[in-house]
Amino acid sequence: MQPRVLIIGCGFGGLEAARALQGSSVDVTVVDRNNHHLFQPLLYQVATAGLSAPSIAAPIRSLFRRQGQVTILLGEVLDIDVTRRQARLKDGQCLSYEHLIVAAGATHAYFGHEDWAAHAPGLKTLSDAFEIRRRLLLAFEAAEREDDPQRRADLLRFVVIGAGPTGVELAGTMAEIARHTLPGEFRRIDTRSAKIILIEGGERVLASMPSALSQSAQRQLQALGVDLRLHTRVSAIDARGLDASGPEGPYRIDSSCVVWAAGVAAVPLGRQLAQACALVPDRAGRVPVQPDLSLAGHPEIQVIGDLAAAHSHVPGQPPTPVPGVSPAAKQMGRAAAANLLRRLSGRATRAFRYRDFGNLATLGRHSAVVDLGTPLGPLRFSGYPAWLFWLFAHVYFLIGFRNRLVVLLDWAWAYWTHERHARVVSDLRPR
């Protein structure tokens, strides 16, 4: 009987791990609470009506239809019994394993204010993207019907909290929609008067990038008309807006559409697994892993992606934390599969080494920043060349030829016409 391998989650890490096991003498079961793999770097495009959902998602079953030893199950894992080597699903079913790869991913972190989620949705799933798109588009519709100038201004005020890659991409695209896509379509409002506010608690946007690129991103955002507020903390969020405190003191922002992009945390399964293995998760709920991505005392379990508090191990250098980005998850997935096969063949496992190929972020039409690692040193550029590089890089990494072709055609059409074809909202009820 072949060894049973259970992979929890089919994001970037889980997908790569399952693919890397192709042709090996193991039975693989992949369980995910969604029936699709999602290309998250372009999720904001769905939220801002630039792309339709199928353009950045693919049915998991279709991805493995030619990989006969892989079984796909739709379900949500609630907890893991490391003694019995079983994972329990939400419906009560238990899945047994001999080797386990946990790639369940991350969720939004509201830093103890979970009640804010109802008023400021984050962006991790297609459902999140649909909700943000609904709020964004219906705000313009409500403003068209509003007679009170003050209330109309509130409806046309949009706030993004957090100036990491997701935050700057959302803010920049919202500004494009208001200034280039919607003008001329409404009769009672000028959509160009919409105000996009980007709030960041730190001293600069894109803090993970070099200072020069961060400053370039800030200039490009401001050129798009984004009101950037640094050194600003949010203290409360409600249905009418939020309370914030900046260098000049506390103040109120009334807004009908607030989006949360300020933090992420590991899914609750991470803390449950850590507790079961007598480990202490970090502040974000991530599970500490050994150099080979396994858990201390449980070499049969490996944790990868956003759920892992992992380090990169380069000979002769101190370990460095692995960032929570898709290239890191992919590399961990392949490394976990390779170490699993080494363990099955009686060979020693290898420490994980992350290869950082750089960071990209787009800020809107013709605006982006790129920080690449090359053998000759870092390559950094911004503006229109960076935007072109970002565009083709994301098309290249999409899953499937059809998705690449559809996205490329959609972007080409949007480039020449400024139109966003996915401006469809089915639920018109206020929330």
C-alpha positions in Angstrom: 0.0 0.0 0.0 1.4 3.4 -1.0 2.0 6.0 1.8 -0.9 8.4 2.3 -0.1 12.1 2.0 -2.6 14.7 3.0 -2.3 18.3 1.8 -4.5 20.9 3.5 -5.0 23.9 1.3 -4.6 24.4 -2.4 -3.1 27.8 -2.6 0.3 28.4 -4.1 2.1 26.2 -1.5 -0.3 23.3 -1.6 -0.6 23.3 -5.3 3.1 23.2 -5.8 3.5 20.5 -3.3 0.9 18.3 -5.0 2.4 18.9 -8.4 5.9 18.1 -7.2 4.7 14.7 -6.0 3.5 13.8 -9.5 4.9 10.4 -10.6 5.9 9.4 -7.1 4.7 6.3 -5.3 2.4 8.0 -2.9 -1.4 8.5 -2.6 -2.1 12.2 -2.3 -5.3 13.8 -1.0 -5.8 17.5 -1.4 -8.5 19.1 0.8 -9.6 22.7 0.4 -12.7 24.7 1.5 -12.9 26.2 -2.0 -13.3 24.3 -5.2 -10.8 26.6 -7.0 -7.2 27.7 -6.9 -7.0 31.5 -6.7 -4.3 33.7 -8.2 -4.3 36.2 -5.3 -1.9 38.8 -6.6 -4.7 39.8 -9.1 -7.6 39.6 -6.7 -7.7 43.3 -6.3 -8.5 43.5 -10.1 -11.7 41.5 -9.4 -12.5 43.8 -6.5 -12.2 46.8 -8.8 -14.0 45.4 -11.7 -11.0 45.0 -14.0 -11.2 41.2 -14.3 -13.9 38.6 -13.9 -13.4 35.9 -11.3 -12.8 33.0 -13.8 -9.8 34.9 -15.2 -7.8 34.5 -12.0 -9.2 31.2 -10.7 -9.2 27.6 -11.9 -11.1 24.6 -10.6 -8.8 22.5 -8.5 -10.1 19.2 -10.0 -9.2 20.4 -13.5 -5.6 21.1 -12.4 -5.1 17.5 -11.3 -7.2 15.6 -13.8 -4.1 14.1 -15.4 -2.5 13.3 -12.0 -4.1 10.0 -11.2 -2.8 9.5 -7.7 -4.3 12.8 -6.5 -7.7 12.8 -4.9 -9.5 16.2 -4.4 -11.9 16.8 -1.5 -14.0 19.8 -0.8 -14.1 20.6 2.9 -12.7 22.7 5.7 -10.3 21.2 8.2 -11.1 22.3 11.8 -8.4 20.5 13.8 -5.6 17.9 13.5 -5.1 15.0 15.9 -1.4 14.5 15.7 -1.5 11.4 17.8 -4.0 9.5 15.7 -2.7 11.2 12.5 -6.1 12.4 11.5 -7.6 15.7 10.3 -11.2 16.4 11.2 -13.4 18.2 8.7 -16.2 20.6 9.5 -18.8 18.0 8.6 -17.3 15.5 11.1 -15.4 13.3 8.6 -11.9 12.4 9.6 -9.0 12.0 7.1 -6.1 9.7 8.0 -2.6 10.4 6.9 0.9 9.1 7.2 2.5 12.4 6.0 0.9 15.8 6.3 1.6 19.1 4.5 -0.4 22.0 6.0 -0.8 25.0 3.6 -4.0 26.5 4.9 -3.0 30.1 4.4 -3.9 33.3 6.2 -6.8 35.5 6.9 -7.4 39.1 7.9 -5.9 40.5 11.1 -7.9 43.3 12.8 -5.6 43.4 15.8 -8.3 42.5 18.3 -11.1 44.5 16.7 -12.9 41.7 15.0 -16.1 43.8 14.9 -14.4 46.1 12.3 -14.7 43.3 9.7 -18.3 44.0 9.1 -17.6 47.6 8.1 -14.1 47.2 6.5 -13.8 44.0 4.5 -10.4 42.7 3.7 -9.3 41.0 0.5 -8.3 37.3 0.6 -11.1 35.5 -1.2 -13.4 35.9 -4.2 -16.2 36.6 -1.8 -14.2 39.4 -0.3 -13.5 40.8 -3.8 -17.2 40.7 -4.7 -18.2 42.5 -1.5 -15.6 45.3 -2.1 -16.7 45.7 -5.7 -20.4 45.8 -4.6 -19.6 48.5 -2.0 -17.5 50.5 -4.4 -19.9 50.6 -7.3 -23.0 51.1 -5.2 -21.5 54.1 -3.5 -21.5 55.9 -6.9 -25.0 54.7 -7.5 -26.2 56.1 -4.2 -24.4 59.4 -4.8 -26.3 59.8 -8.1 -29.6 59.6 -6.1 -28.4 61.8 -3.2 -29.6 65.4 -3.0 -27.7 66.4 0.1 -24.2 67.7 -0.9 -22.6 66.6 2.4 -24.0 63.1 2.2 -23.0 62.9 -1.4 -19.5 63.8 -0.6 -19.4 61.1 2.1 -20.6 58.6 -0.4 -17.8 59.6 -2.8 -15.1 59.2 -0.1 -13.3 55.9 -0.2 -10.8 54.8 2.4 -8.1 52.1 2.2 -6.4 51.2 5.4 -2.8 49.8 5.0 -0.3 50.9 2.4 1.3 47.5 1.6 1.1 46.1 -1.9 -2.7 45.3 -1.7 -3.5 48.7 -0.2 -1.6 50.8 -2.8 -3.0 48.7 -5.7 -6.5 49.1 -4.4 -6.2 52.9 -3.8 -4.5 53.5 -7.2 -7.1 51.5 -9.1 -10.0 53.2 -7.3 -8.6 56.6 -8.3 -8.4 55.3 -11.9 -12.0 54.2 -11.8 -13.2 57.5 -10.5 -11.1 59.6 -12.9 -11.0 57.6 -16.1 -13.6 54.8 -16.2 -16.8 56.4 -14.9 -16.8 60.1 -16.1 -19.6 60.7 -18.5 -21.7 57.8 -17.3 -23.5 59.7 -14.5 -25.6 62.8 -14.9 -25.9 64.2 -11.4 -22.4 63.7 -10.1 -18.9 64.2 -11.3 -17.1 60.9 -10.4 -13.8 62.8 -10.7 -14.6 64.5 -7.4 -14.4 61.2 -5.6 -11.8 61.3 -2.8 -9.5 58.2 -2.3 -7.8 58.2 1.1 -4.9 55.8 1.8 -4.1 55.4 5.5 -0.8 54.0 6.7 0.4 53.8 10.3 4.1 53.8 9.3 6.3 56.4 7.9 6.1 55.3 4.2 4.2 53.2 1.8 5.4 49.8 0.7 7.6 49.5 3.7 9.1 46.2 2.5 10.7 47.9 -0.5 13.8 50.1 -0.6 13.2 53.7 0.4 13.8 55.1 -3.1 11.1 52.9 -4.6 8.7 53.7 -1.7 9.2 57.4 -2.4 8.6 56.8 -6.1 5.4 54.9 -5.2 4.2 57.8 -3.0 4.8 60.3 -5.8 2.9 58.2 -8.3 0.0 57.7 -5.9 -0.3 61.4 -5.3 -0.1 62.0 -9.1 -3.2 59.7 -9.4 -5.0 61.9 -6.9 -4.7 59.6 -3.8 -4.8 61.4 -0.5 -2.0 59.6 1.4 -2.0 59.9 5.2 1.1 58.5 6.9 1.7 58.1 10.6 -2.0 57.7 11.1 -3.7 55.1 13.3 -7.3 53.9 13.1 -9.1 53.8 16.5 -12.7 52.9 15.5 -14.6 51.8 12.4 -18.4 51.8 12.1 -21.1 51.8 9.4 -20.6 55.5 8.7 -16.8 55.7 8.6 -13.9 55.7 11.0 -12.0 57.5 13.7 -8.3 58.1 13.1 -5.4 59.9 14.8 -2.5 61.4 12.9 0.3 63.9 13.5 -2.3 66.7 14.0 -4.4 64.7 16.4 -7.7 62.7 16.2 -10.3 63.3 13.6 -13.3 61.6 11.9 -13.6 60.4 8.3 -17.1 59.7 7.0 -17.1 57.1 4.2 -19.5 54.6 2.7 -16.7 52.3 1.5 -13.8 51.4 3.8 -11.4 48.6 2.8 -9.0 46.8 5.2 -5.5 46.0 3.9 -3.5 46.6 7.1 -2.6 43.1 8.3 -2.9 39.3 7.9 -2.8 36.5 10.4 -2.6 32.7 10.1 -5.9 30.8 10.0 -7.1 29.4 13.4 -5.9 25.9 12.3 -2.3 27.1 12.9 -2.8 27.8 16.6 -4.6 24.5 17.0 -1.8 22.6 15.3 0.8 24.4 17.3 -0.9 23.6 20.6 -1.3 19.9 19.6 2.4 19.7 19.0 3.3 21.7 22.1 4.7 24.6 20.1 4.3 28.3 20.6 2.9 30.2 17.6 4.1 33.7 16.9 2.0 36.8 17.3 0.4 36.3 13.9 -0.6 32.7 14.8 2.0 31.1 12.5 3.5 27.8 13.4 7.3 27.6 14.1 9.0 25.1 11.8 12.3 23.3 11.7 14.8 24.2 8.9 13.3 21.5 6.7 9.8 22.9 7.3 8.8 20.0 9.6 7.5 20.4 13.1 9.7 19.6 16.1 8.9 16.1 17.3 6.7 15.5 14.3 8.8 15.0 11.2 5.7 13.6 9.4 4.1 17.1 9.5 5.3 20.0 7.4 3.8 23.5 7.4 4.3 25.9 4.5 3.2 29.2 3.1 1.6 31.9 5.2 0.9 29.5 8.0 4.6 28.8 8.7 7.0 30.9 10.7 9.9 29.8 8.5 13.5 30.9 7.9 15.7 30.7 4.9 19.0 28.8 5.6 22.0 29.8 3.5 25.3 28.1 4.4 27.6 30.6 6.2 24.8 33.1 6.8 22.4 33.6 9.7 18.8 32.4 9.1 16.5 35.1 7.7 12.7 35.1 8.0 10.8 34.0 4.9 8.3 36.7 3.7 4.6 35.9 3.3 4.5 36.2 -0.5 3.4 33.8 -3.2 6.9 33.0 -4.6 7.9 31.9 -1.0 4.9 29.7 -0.7 5.6 28.0 -4.1 9.2 27.4 -3.1 8.2 25.9 0.2 5.7 23.7 -1.5 8.3 22.2 -3.7 10.8 21.9 -0.9 8.2 20.2 1.4 7.5 17.6 -1.4 11.2 17.0 -2.0 11.9 16.5 1.7 8.9 14.1 2.0 10.3 11.9 -0.8 13.8 12.1 0.8 12.3 10.9 4.1 10.5 8.0 2.4 13.7 6.9 0.7 15.6 7.0 3.9 17.7 10.1 3.0 18.4 13.2 5.0 16.1 16.1 4.5 17.4 19.5 3.5 17.0 22.9 5.1 14.8 25.3 3.2 16.5 28.1 1.2 14.4 30.9 -0.1 15.5 32.6 -3.3 14.2 36.1 -3.4 13.5 37.2 -6.9 12.2 40.6 -5.9 8.9 42.5 -5.3 6.5 44.2 -7.6 3.6 46.5 -7.0 1.4 48.4 -9.5 -0.2 51.7 -8.6 -2.4 52.3 -11.6 -2.1 53.0 -15.3 1.5 53.4 -16.3 2.5 53.4 -12.6 4.4 50.6 -10.8 7.6 49.9 -8.8 9.9 46.9 -9.3 12.6 45.6 -7.1 14.4 42.6 -8.6 17.3 40.5 -7.3 19.8 39.6 -10.0 23.2 37.9 -10.0 24.7 41.3 -10.6 22.8 43.0 -7.7 19.4 44.6 -7.2 17.6 46.0 -10.2 15.1 48.7 -9.3 12.9 50.9 -11.5 9.5 52.5 -11.5 7.0 54.2 -13.7 5.9 53.0 -17.2 8.7 50.4 -17.7 7.9 48.9 -14.3 4.2 48.8 -15.1 4.9 46.9 -18.3 7.2 44.5 -16.4 4.5 44.0 -13.8 1.8 43.3 -16.4 3.7 40.7 -18.3 5.1 39.0 -15.2 1.6 38.5 -13.8 0.3 37.2 -17.1 3.2 34.7 -17.2 2.5 33.3 -13.8 -1.2 32.9 -14.2 -2.5 29.3 -14.2 -3.5 28.1 -17.7 -3.2 29.4 -21.2 -6.8 30.4 -21.4 -6.5 32.6 -18.3 -3.3 34.3 -19.7 -5.0 35.0 -23.0 -8.2 36.3 -21.4 -6.4 38.6 -19.0 -4.1 39.9 -21.7 -7.1 40.7 -23.9 -9.0 42.3 -21.0 -6.1 44.5 -20.1 -5.4 45.5 -23.7 -9.1 46.5 -24.1 -9.0 48.4 -20.8 -5.8 50.2 -21.8 -7.3 51.6 -25.0 -10.8 52.3 -23.7 -10.4 52.8 -19.9 -13.4 50.5 -19.6 -13.8 47.9 -16.9 -16.1 45.1 -18.2 -16.7 43.4 -14.9 -18.8 46.1 -13.3 -21.6 43.7 -12.5 -23.3 43.7 -9.0 -26.1 41.2 -8.3 -26.9 42.1 -4.7 -28.2 45.7 -4.6 -29.4 45.5 -1.0 -27.6 48.0 1.4 -25.6 46.4 4.2 
